[in-house]
Amino acid sequence: MQNIIKIIAKQTFKSAITNKATLAFTVLLGLSLCLATYVGWQNFKQQNNQRVHYKEVVRAQWLAKPDKHPHRMAHYGYLAFREKHELSFFDFGIESFAGVSIFLEAHKQNTVNFSEAGFSNGMLRFGEISVAMVLQLLVPLLIFFLGYNSISAERETGTLKIILCQNVSWKQLLWGKTLGIISVCLSIFIPIVLLTILLWASLSNWEITADSAIRLLILILSYSIYFFIVSVIAVLVSAFQRSSKSALIILLSCWIFFLIIMPRLTQAIGVKLHPTPSKIEFADAVADDIHKQGDSHNPNDLHYASIKDSLLKVYKVNDVKKLPFNYGGYIMAEGEKITSKIYSNHQKTLNKTFDKQNGITTIAGFLNPYLAVKNISMALTGSDFKTYVDFQEQAENYRYGLAQKMNKLQIDKISNISPGEKGKPHSISRANWSQQPDFNYHFSKVNSVLGNELLPLISQLCWLVAAILLLQYSSNWIKTI
């Protein structure tokens, strides 16, 4: 049985290669993949080098600040940059639209800014060419072109009956045709995989981590499964149709609907079912909640006045200047706790809404293998929405730590004595700034990524099982046609 399948697969591969139109399409697709790989590599080097450069500039400027009041340093702030994952050259995902840096300052959470789309020309509106885009959209088109007449042409020419009369079962024929088509895809996919591994290693400065290696391995496996599923669909459609023309129309219609229309449709449905507030509405809601809690910069604010009264009572003094610590720093620290919690709660609520929107697309992966592999690919290359949210959270944790560090310096090292009186100065040594570590974004571990993408992984596994079962048992239905 295996020999028969192998013979059919070899014949299918040979027929595809000897066909000039198919060969030209395959070569053109291979060149597109090479171009996409080069573009992704250059894109990564240029953008990441810029981020690393300005990250070093920000750090140098922070350390070079002269002696001053720590609260002024808290408002001077810090600029955090989101570095690219070394596999992001393979799949751009939302990289170009998510923003690359965020300004961190006391009492306020800012949005991530300076996306590539905001600085690019109009060409970005037509889409970016990436390895993932070519593999997800154009390789299925090649597979459909190879498979639409794989069996229907045999039926039209009358050779199908001859093949089946030579002790070849439907199961063997379907598997042979599918593997033959897969072999054509692998002839361009394997070289790209090797090139991807080489560039990935070079972008990692040849310091390959186990986490990235596992990511790449699962990525390759996921795309291989995707090509197998699409190949099975092409062969089965050809087997169920009496003419190659009708098979081609059905496959092209499927390509247009499932790869072009459905992804946008699921996004539109997600936005409709789970609307999000505008940027102005979001900012107003945050400002209202902060206003209800009071203003830590206002000494007459009722909320913070009650804190002052309790402190005076505990320390048995009648003036904040007699407290053993800087009262202003204490109030700033208390205000930071309150405002940070308010900002974080609003941001978490907003992110949950975005997750619900994206959840529509995730669930649709059970109906569309393209959506499943797309989600898996973005997650493994660190270019998905969850990675973007993780950067926001890490940046916020750093911002809060920075603000509270400056407040602690004010509490401990700034005197309550009025300016001009003898005592500790209102500025502290610049040596204190180096105590604040630099911001470094850390990507989630691969096990965490796979846990977040459990539904897309399950949906792809379901598609794989369904494809295998159809190849094994669909012959019972094909015979009745």
Residue, then its C-alpha position, 0 to 999 in steps of 0.5 A: m500500500q505504501n509503495i502505491i501511495k509513493i508512486i502516485a505521489k511521485q507522479t503527481f510531483k513530476s506532473a506538477i514540475t513538468n507543467k510550465a505554468t505550475l513551475a513558473f508559479t512555484v518559482l515566482l512564489g519561491l522568489s516572493l518568499c526570498l524577498a519577504t525573508y530579506v525584507g523582514w530581516q532588514n526590517f528587524k535590523q533597522q527597527n531594533n537597532q533604532r530602539v536599542h540606540y534610543k534606549e541607550v540615549v534615554r538611559a544616558q540622559w537619565l544618569a546625566k541629570p544633575d542634583k535636583h528634587p526627586h519629585r522633579m525626576a519623577h515628573y521628568g520620567y523615562l522612555a521605555f522601548r519595546e524590543k522586537h523578538e528575533l523571530s518577528f522578522f518572520d511574521f510582522g503581526i501587529e508590530s507596525f501598528a502597536g507602537v514601540s515606546i511609552f513615556l513613563e511619568a508620575h501619576k499618569q499612564n500614557t499610551v504606547n506611541f510611535s508606531e511604524a504605521g504612523f511614520s510610514n507612507g501610504m504604501l503600508r495601507f496596501g499591506e506588508i510583505s512578510v514570510a508569514m503572509v506569503l505562506q498563509l495566503l499565497v501558498p494555499l493558492l498554489i496548492f489549490f492550483l495544483g490540486y483542483n484537477s488532481i482527480s477530476a482531470e483523471r475522471e474527465t479523461g477516463t483514466l480514473k477507472i483504469i487507475l481504480c481497476q489496477n488494485v488502487s484504492w480510493k484511499q491510496l489515490l487520495w493519500g498519494k495525490t495529497l502527498g504529491i502536492i505537499s512535496v511541491c510545497l516543501s520544495i519551496f518551504i524547506p529552503i525558506v525554513l533553512l534560511t529562516i533558521l540562519l537569519w534567526a541565529s544571526l539576529s540572536n547574535w548566535e546566542i540561541t536560547a531553548d525558548s526561541a528554538i522551541r518557538l521556531l520548531i512549533l512554528i514550522l510544525s504548525y505551517s506544515i500542518y496548515f499546508f497538509i490541511v489545505s492540500v487535503i481540502a484541494v484533493l477532496v474537492s477535486a475528487f467530489q467534482r465531476s469537472s476540473k472547472s467546477a473544482l477550481i471555481i469552488l476552491l477559488s471561492c473558498w480562498i476568497f471567502f476564508l482568507i480574505i473576507m472571513p478574517r475581516l468579517t470576524q473582526a467587524i463582528g467582534v467590534k460590533l458585539h464588544p464595542t470599546p470607548s474612544k480614546i477621549e471617552f477612556a481618558d475622561a472616565v479615568a479622570d473622573d475616577i481620579h477626581k473622585q479620589g482627590d488631588s494629592h497635590n492639593p493640601n486642602d483636599l479632604h481625602y488627603a487632609s484626613i491622612k494628614d490628621s491621622l499622621l499628626k495624631v499617630y506621631k503626636v505633633n501639631d505640624v507636618k514639618k515636625l514629622p520624622f519624614n517628608y510629608g510631601g513625599y508620603i502624600m505623593a506615594e499615597g496618591e501614586k498608589i491610588t491613581s495607579k490602581i485606577y489607571s490599571n483597572h481601567q486599562k484591564t477592563l479595556n484589554k478584556t474588551f479587546d480580548k473578547q473582540n479577538g476571541i471571535t476570531t479565535i473561535a472562528g479558527f475552528l471553521n477556518p484553518y487560516l485563522a488558527v495558523k495566523n494566531i499561532s504564528m503571531a504568538l510564537t513570533g512575539s508580534d501578537f496583541k497579548t505580547y503588546v499588552d504584556f509590554q504595557e503591563q511590564a512598563e506600568n510596573y516599571r513606571y510605578g516602581l520608578a515613581q515610588k522610588m523617587n517618592k521614597l527618596q523624597i521621604d527619606k532625604i528631603s527635609n520638611i524645613s522651608p526653603g532658606e532655613k537650615g536643614k537638608p537641601h531640597s535637592i539630592s545627589r545625582a548618584n541616586w539616579s543610578q539606583q533606578p535600573d534600566f527598563n528591559y522588556h522580557f518576552s513570555k516563556v513559550n509554555s505561557v505563550l502556548g497556554n494563551e493560544l490553547l484554542p488556536l492549537i486545539s482548532q488546528l489539531c481538530w482540523l488535522v484529525a478531520a483531514i486524516l479521517l476524511l482521507q481515510y474514510s471519504s471513499n465511501w461517499i466518493k463512490t456514490i458520485 
